[in-house]
Amino acid sequence: MSQLLYRFHGIVVKGFGRGSKQLGIPTANLPESVVDQLPEGFPTGIYHGWANVGGGDVHKMVMSVGWNPFYNNTKKSMEVHIIHKFDEDFYGQDIRAVVLEYIRAERGFNSVDELITAIQSDISMATERLDQEQLAIYKHDPFLKQTTTNSYRGSNFPPES
């Protein structure tokens, strides 16, 4: 697992409709403009970190960046699963995230059940890792509470001791 620090935000858009319906794991999909702002060489795969929606509470998250080989997507996407139960959809709201670690490369699966098992494993691992002090401190990253619409990417947030 490799560490990094990447911040992004964008308006949640409708995706393929597979996360909730087919997988039972809802995702917040980011627009192409956010995907296009990824730094050159940003690896496709699965990540974890912290996120919020609409300036609300900050929660743990896992994120997929790439082409979702199981579904043979032709367009690169960013899909965030916030590890929290929401009562309703939040299309059109701003999602802010701090990405902290790369979990694994994206890959194909032989079945939907195999894909769900892998995602559940990613969620479990992320939940455990984000409880560790060196990652838990980023729950309080000031970027997550900003209300401006300016994009920001970078790594200038070491929390004050």
FIRO-550154 format. One record per residue (C-alpha): x, y, z; residue in three letters. Coordinates in steps of 0.2 Angstrom, whole numbers, m for minus. Layout:
<recs>
+-------+-------+-------+------+
:    c1 :    c2 :    c3 : resn :
+-------+-------+-------+------+
:     X :     Y :     Z :  ALA :
...
+-------+-------+-------+------+
</recs>
This chain:
<recs>
+-------+-------+-------+------+
:    c1 :    c2 :    c3 : resn :
+-------+-------+-------+------+
:     0 :     0 :     0 :  MET :
:     7 :    17 :    m5 :  SER :
:     4 :    33 :     4 :  GLN :
:    m1 :    49 :    m5 :  LEU :
:   m11 :    65 :    m2 :  LEU :
:   m23 :    71 :   m15 :  TYR :
:   m38 :    82 :   m13 :  ARG :
:   m52 :    85 :   m24 :  PHE :
:   m70 :    90 :   m25 :  HIS :
:   m84 :    90 :   m38 :  GLY :
:  m103 :    89 :   m40 :  ILE :
:  m110 :    72 :   m39 :  VAL :
:  m117 :    66 :   m55 :  VAL :
:  m127 :    51 :   m61 :  LYS :
:  m116 :    36 :   m65 :  GLY :
:  m120 :    19 :   m73 :  PHE :
:  m132 :    15 :   m59 :  GLY :
:  m123 :    m1 :   m55 :  ARG :
:  m116 :     3 :   m37 :  GLY :
:  m133 :     3 :   m28 :  SER :
:  m143 :    m7 :   m39 :  LYS :
:  m132 :   m22 :   m44 :  GLN :
:  m119 :   m21 :   m31 :  LEU :
:  m128 :   m15 :   m16 :  GLY :
:  m113 :    m3 :   m13 :  ILE :
:  m119 :    15 :   m18 :  PRO :
:  m106 :    27 :   m26 :  THR :
:  m105 :    45 :   m29 :  ALA :
:   m99 :    48 :   m47 :  ASN :
:   m88 :    63 :   m51 :  LEU :
:   m90 :    72 :   m68 :  PRO :
:   m77 :    71 :   m82 :  GLU :
:   m70 :    88 :   m77 :  SER :
:   m64 :    81 :   m60 :  VAL :
:   m57 :    65 :   m68 :  VAL :
:   m48 :    76 :   m81 :  ASP :
:   m39 :    85 :   m67 :  GLN :
:   m30 :    70 :   m60 :  LEU :
:   m12 :    72 :   m61 :  PRO :
:    m3 :    64 :   m75 :  GLU :
:     2 :    47 :   m70 :  GLY :
:   m11 :    45 :   m56 :  PHE :
:   m13 :    26 :   m56 :  PRO :
:   m29 :    18 :   m59 :  THR :
:   m35 :     7 :   m45 :  GLY :
:   m43 :     8 :   m28 :  ILE :
:   m40 :    21 :   m14 :  TYR :
:   m46 :    26 :     3 :  HIS :
:   m47 :    42 :    13 :  GLY :
:   m60 :    54 :    20 :  TRP :
:   m75 :    63 :    12 :  ALA :
:   m90 :    73 :    15 :  ASN :
:  m105 :    78 :     5 :  VAL :
:  m113 :    95 :     5 :  GLY :
:  m102 :   101 :    19 :  GLY :
:  m109 :    88 :    31 :  GLY :
:  m100 :    76 :    42 :  ASP :
:   m84 :    68 :    37 :  VAL :
:   m84 :    49 :    34 :  HIS :
:   m72 :    36 :    28 :  LYS :
:   m72 :    32 :    10 :  MET :
:   m65 :    20 :    m3 :  VAL :
:   m63 :    26 :   m21 :  MET :
:   m61 :    18 :   m38 :  SER :
:   m52 :    27 :   m52 :  VAL :
:   m51 :    19 :   m69 :  GLY :
:   m61 :     9 :   m82 :  TRP :
:   m69 :    m4 :   m71 :  ASN :
:   m63 :   m19 :   m81 :  PRO :
:   m77 :   m30 :   m75 :  PHE :
:   m89 :   m19 :   m85 :  TYR :
:   m77 :   m15 :   m99 :  ASN :
:   m80 :     4 :   m97 :  ASN :
:   m72 :    14 :  m111 :  THR :
:   m72 :    30 :  m101 :  LYS :
:   m61 :    33 :   m86 :  LYS :
:   m71 :    37 :   m70 :  SER :
:   m70 :    41 :   m52 :  MET :
:   m82 :    33 :   m40 :  GLU :
:   m83 :    36 :   m21 :  VAL :
:   m91 :    25 :    m9 :  HIS :
:   m93 :    34 :     7 :  ILE :
:   m93 :    22 :    22 :  ILE :
:  m109 :    28 :    29 :  HIS :
:  m128 :    25 :    27 :  LYS :
:  m137 :    40 :    19 :  PHE :
:  m156 :    41 :    19 :  ASP :
:  m157 :    49 :     2 :  GLU :
:  m147 :    52 :   m14 :  ASP :
:  m136 :    67 :   m15 :  PHE :
:  m134 :    70 :   m34 :  TYR :
:  m130 :    88 :   m37 :  GLY :
:  m121 :    91 :   m21 :  GLN :
:  m102 :    95 :   m19 :  ASP :
:   m92 :    80 :   m13 :  ILE :
:   m75 :    84 :    m5 :  ARG :
:   m62 :    71 :    m2 :  ALA :
:   m44 :    68 :     4 :  VAL :
:   m36 :    53 :    m4 :  VAL :
:   m23 :    45 :     7 :  LEU :
:   m18 :    28 :     1 :  GLU :
:   m18 :    17 :   m14 :  TYR :
:   m25 :     0 :   m10 :  ILE :
:   m24 :   m10 :   m26 :  ARG :
:   m24 :   m10 :   m44 :  ALA :
:   m41 :   m11 :   m53 :  GLU :
:   m44 :   m29 :   m61 :  ARG :
:   m57 :   m39 :   m69 :  GLY :
:   m67 :   m52 :   m59 :  PHE :
:   m76 :   m68 :   m65 :  ASN :
:   m93 :   m64 :   m57 :  SER :
:  m102 :   m50 :   m48 :  VAL :
:  m101 :   m60 :   m32 :  ASP :
:   m82 :   m60 :   m34 :  GLU :
:   m82 :   m41 :   m37 :  LEU :
:   m93 :   m38 :   m22 :  ILE :
:   m82 :   m48 :   m11 :  THR :
:   m67 :   m38 :   m17 :  ALA :
:   m76 :   m22 :   m13 :  ILE :
:   m81 :   m27 :     4 :  GLN :
:   m63 :   m32 :     8 :  SER :
:   m57 :   m15 :     2 :  ASP :
:   m70 :    m7 :    13 :  ILE :
:   m65 :   m17 :    28 :  SER :
:   m46 :   m14 :    25 :  MET :
:   m50 :     5 :    23 :  ALA :
:   m60 :     6 :    39 :  THR :
:   m46 :    m2 :    49 :  GLU :
:   m32 :     8 :    41 :  ARG :
:   m41 :    25 :    43 :  LEU :
:   m43 :    22 :    62 :  ASP :
:   m24 :    23 :    63 :  GLN :
:   m18 :    39 :    70 :  GLU :
:    m7 :    44 :    56 :  GLN :
:   m22 :    43 :    44 :  LEU :
:   m36 :    48 :    56 :  ALA :
:   m30 :    65 :    58 :  ILE :
:   m34 :    69 :    40 :  TYR :
:   m53 :    68 :    45 :  LYS :
:   m50 :    86 :    51 :  HIS :
:   m41 :    92 :    35 :  ASP :
:   m48 :   110 :    33 :  PRO :
:   m51 :   106 :    14 :  PHE :
:   m65 :    95 :    19 :  LEU :
:   m75 :   110 :    27 :  LYS :
:   m71 :   123 :    13 :  GLN :
:   m87 :   130 :     5 :  THR :
:   m78 :   138 :   m10 :  THR :
:   m80 :   131 :   m27 :  THR :
:   m62 :   132 :   m32 :  ASN :
:   m53 :   116 :   m35 :  SER :
:   m38 :   112 :   m25 :  TYR :
:   m25 :    98 :   m26 :  ARG :
:    m9 :    97 :   m16 :  GLY :
:    m1 :    90 :    m1 :  SER :
:     2 :   105 :    11 :  ASN :
:    m9 :    98 :    26 :  PHE :
:     2 :    92 :    40 :  PRO :
:   m10 :    94 :    55 :  PRO :
:    m4 :   106 :    68 :  GLU :
:     2 :    96 :    84 :  SER :
+-------+-------+-------+------+
</recs>
